[in-house]
Amino acid sequence: MSPTARGLRAPLRRHAARAIAGALLILGGAASSAGAQRAALERVLRDTVLENGLTVIALQNTAIPIATVQVVVRSGAFTQLDAADEGVPHLLEHMLFKSFGNGNGDGFGRAASRLHAGYNGMTGDELVTYYVTLPSRNTAGGIALMADLMREPVFRREQLAVEQQVVKGELERNV
């Protein structure tokens, strides 16, 4: 693995560590020892890297019948090399949700609604994240929905112009 690839894995590991810490709290994380905590975590956590490099992290919590399907793209603000790039990862976050289906901006919300899912995205310094949270019985549908979001975007010029103004306004408010 190249030094760059190793460096890019660190943000995902930190994100996963936060999720794991939260899971321990949910699971009653006051286990008496580090060994007991590790054993409890190993029973519910699966961390796998597929042949294509995709990292899949699954954390099971049967106490709550919901699931979150999340896609993390290692392209946050650190990919903005100069001022002209500012906001590009955030713009892509907006555009992916708007591009789903017919590309007119409403398809993803309707598809998520059919699965009784809430959804959102976040852009940070190192990552862009997209997720749906839905009843666990609809997990397979959530995985399919997120796969379609990533594989079949339809970017329309008029929608891009609208979202550029939205992201520009968000950037100006955060200055």
TORLUM-619624 format. One line per 2 residues: number of its first residue (from 1); their letters; for each residue x, y, z of C-alpha. Coordinates in Angstrom, 3 decimals. Example, Ala and Ser with C-alpha at 12.3 -4.5 7.8 and 13.67 -1.06 7.14 Angstrom:
2
1 = AS = 12.300:-4.500:7.800 | 13.670:-1.060:7.140
//
This chain:
175
1 = MS = 0.000:0.000:0.000 | 1.385:3.404:-0.946
3 = PT = 2.070:6.049:1.720 | -0.734:8.155:0.196
5 = AR = -3.227:5.297:0.427 | -2.145:4.610:4.002
7 = GL = -2.629:8.302:4.824 | -6.118:8.289:3.328
9 = RA = -7.140:5.251:5.404 | -6.449:7.161:8.646
11 = PL = -9.536:9.458:8.408 | -11.795:6.466:7.809
13 = RR = -10.256:4.653:10.774 | -10.800:7.715:13.002
15 = HA = -14.426:7.905:11.810 | -14.864:4.182:12.501
17 = AR = -13.254:4.554:15.934 | -15.838:7.212:16.866
19 = AI = -18.639:4.921:15.699 | -17.188:2.026:17.663
21 = AG = -16.892:4.129:20.814 | -20.538:5.122:20.426
23 = AL = -21.485:1.484:19.927 | -19.764:0.531:23.141
25 = LI = -21.847:3.119:24.982 | -25.004:1.787:23.345
27 = LG = -24.061:-1.759:24.270 | -23.620:-0.758:27.885
29 = GA = -19.944:0.032:27.371 | -19.177:0.002:31.061
31 = AS = -17.586:-3.420:30.648 | -15.245:-4.201:33.511
33 = SA = -12.035:-4.520:31.482 | -10.476:-3.694:28.156
35 = GA = -10.531:-7.397:27.315 | -14.242:-7.632:27.995
37 = QR = -14.887:-4.513:25.911 | -12.856:-5.937:23.023
39 = AA = -14.720:-9.254:23.201 | -18.087:-7.461:23.213
41 = LE = -17.037:-5.351:20.244 | -15.757:-8.333:18.238
43 = RV = -19.170:-10.001:18.612 | -20.967:-7.105:16.892
45 = LR = -18.396:-5.454:14.587 | -17.227:-6.614:11.174
47 = DT = -14.525:-4.648:9.319 | -13.724:-6.025:5.863
49 = VL = -11.808:-4.716:2.874 | -13.153:-6.139:-0.395
51 = EN = -10.930:-7.093:-3.336 | -11.794:-3.806:-5.073
53 = GL = -10.526:-1.803:-2.065 | -13.966:-0.925:-0.697
55 = TV = -13.990:-0.985:3.114 | -17.190:-2.377:4.621
57 = IA = -17.814:-1.825:8.321 | -20.880:-3.438:9.879
59 = LQ = -21.909:-2.838:13.470 | -24.838:-4.858:14.803
61 = NT = -27.161:-3.577:17.521 | -30.276:-5.729:17.821
63 = AI = -31.794:-3.504:20.514 | -32.907:-0.949:17.933
65 = PI = -34.558:-2.156:14.678 | -32.950:0.452:12.409
67 = AT = -29.990:0.385:10.043 | -27.763:3.060:8.598
69 = VQ = -26.147:2.525:5.214 | -23.319:4.988:4.743
71 = VV = -20.926:5.667:1.887 | -17.748:7.564:2.758
73 = VR = -15.713:9.158:-0.035 | -12.170:10.173:0.866
75 = SG = -12.380:13.556:-0.814 | -13.064:16.443:1.496
77 = AF = -11.680:19.948:1.698 | -8.100:18.617:1.533
79 = TQ = -8.641:18.051:-2.202 | -9.204:21.783:-2.705
81 = LD = -5.818:22.758:-4.097 | -6.549:26.442:-4.667
83 = AA = -9.305:29.007:-4.144 | -11.039:28.012:-7.389
85 = DE = -11.607:24.517:-5.931 | -13.264:25.790:-2.744
87 = GV = -16.549:24.037:-2.122 | -16.205:21.439:-4.892
89 = PH = -16.508:18.373:-2.598 | -19.554:19.975:-0.955
91 = LL = -21.044:20.780:-4.343 | -20.660:17.150:-5.384
93 = EH = -22.422:16.122:-2.166 | -25.400:18.288:-3.144
95 = ML = -25.341:17.174:-6.768 | -25.364:13.458:-6.029
97 = FK = -28.628:13.687:-4.105 | -30.101:16.002:-6.757
99 = SF = -28.907:13.812:-9.634 | -30.643:10.613:-8.595
101 = GN = -33.105:9.095:-11.042 | -34.264:11.707:-13.526
103 = GN = -31.726:14.309:-12.401 | -34.406:16.891:-11.532
105 = GD = -33.617:16.885:-7.839 | -36.500:14.971:-6.314
107 = GF = -35.863:11.306:-7.120 | -33.653:10.364:-4.170
109 = GR = -36.066:11.767:-1.598 | -38.970:9.833:-3.109
111 = AA = -36.942:6.607:-3.262 | -35.802:7.063:0.351
113 = SR = -39.381:7.789:1.436 | -40.574:4.497:-0.060
115 = LH = -38.076:2.762:2.239 | -39.172:4.916:5.219
117 = AG = -35.624:6.291:5.291 | -34.130:9.558:6.382
119 = YN = -31.018:10.654:4.538 | -28.295:13.248:4.546
121 = GM = -24.730:13.976:3.578 | -21.829:15.737:5.216
123 = TG = -18.636:17.278:3.875 | -15.607:17.627:6.093
125 = DE = -11.921:18.328:5.716 | -11.107:14.738:4.774
127 = LV = -14.343:12.992:3.831 | -17.692:13.348:2.116
129 = TY = -20.350:11.068:3.593 | -23.762:10.020:2.298
131 = YV = -26.162:7.948:4.379 | -29.676:6.632:4.789
133 = TL = -31.172:5.499:8.096 | -34.128:3.183:7.775
135 = PS = -35.997:0.291:9.412 | -33.648:-2.711:9.486
137 = RN = -36.124:-4.777:7.461 | -35.342:-2.386:4.540
139 = TA = -31.533:-2.688:4.751 | -31.210:-4.453:1.390
141 = GG = -33.217:-1.661:-0.239 | -31.009:0.937:1.461
143 = IA = -27.871:-0.735:0.140 | -29.347:-0.828:-3.366
145 = LM = -30.389:2.829:-3.105 | -26.907:3.952:-2.032
147 = AD = -25.292:1.813:-4.745 | -27.500:3.481:-7.369
149 = LM = -26.649:6.906:-5.935 | -22.953:6.231:-6.436
151 = RE = -23.104:4.390:-9.758 | -25.700:6.245:-11.788
153 = PV = -25.609:10.013:-11.173 | -27.251:12.278:-13.741
155 = FR = -25.845:15.794:-13.454 | -27.995:18.394:-15.201
157 = RE = -26.466:21.767:-16.097 | -29.431:23.748:-14.747
159 = QL = -29.381:21.850:-11.415 | -25.613:22.411:-11.158
161 = AV = -26.126:26.180:-11.546 | -28.711:26.169:-8.745
163 = EQ = -26.543:24.093:-6.387 | -23.461:26.237:-7.100
165 = QV = -25.376:29.218:-5.727 | -26.558:27.225:-2.684
167 = VK = -23.026:26.060:-1.825 | -21.608:29.550:-2.476
169 = GE = -24.165:30.961:-0.026 | -23.234:28.338:2.565
171 = LE = -19.537:29.154:2.175 | -20.209:32.890:2.562
173 = RN = -22.227:32.303:5.754 | -19.370:30.251:7.236
175 = V = -16.682:32.898:6.661
//
